[in-house]
Amino acid sequence: MNHKAIYKLYSNVVSISEAEGAFDKDGNKVQIDMSAVNAWTDPEAYKAKRQAEYPPMTDYLYGIS
């Protein structure tokens, strides 16, 4: 279950249980549209992908010193 997607798509969800589902602040179960959750893409995901493409900054610093 993609917890980050659920929290972003359903602002009333405050807790998620893998076995039982998502719940609001009063403990009521929140109906989740799993197709929407599975279709959600993290707008911040590009940062990790981009970072993996470049060596650490320390490699650059060691190269110029």
N, C-alpha and C positions, 0 to 999 in steps of 0.2 A: 504494500500500500504506500503510495507516495504522499507522505505526511505534509511535505512542503506545499504540494499542489492543493491539498485539501484545505490547509490553513489559508492559502491565498484566495481560493475560489469561494470559500465559505467563511465569512468573517465572524459568524456566530459560533463556530466550533472552537472549543477550548481544550478538549482532550480527545485522543484517539487511542483505541484499543484494537490491536490486530485481530483479536478474536470476536469482539463485540461491535465495533464500528466507531462512529464519531458522535460526540456529545456536546451540547451547549452548556452554558454556565449553570443551568438548573438541573443538569443531569438527563435532559431529554435527548433521545436519539435523533440525530440529524440525518435525513435521507441524502445520500451522496450519489451523484451521477458519475459512475466509474468511467464512462466513455469520455466525459469532460475532463476528469482527473487524468486519465491516460493520454489525452490529447494535449494537455497543458505542457508548455515548454518553459523552462526557467529562463527568464530574461538575463540572468546573471551567469548562465552556464558558459557563455563565450569566454569569460575571464579565465576559467580553469583550462579550457582548451587552448587559449592563446598562450597562457603561461607555460604550458607543456611544450610549446613549439620553440621556446628560447631557453638557452642555458641560464643558470643563476647569475646574478649580477656580480658575484664574487669572481666568477671565471673571467669576466671582462676586466675587472680591476687587477687581477693577477697578471693578465695578459699585457696591460699597459704599464705595469710597474717594473 
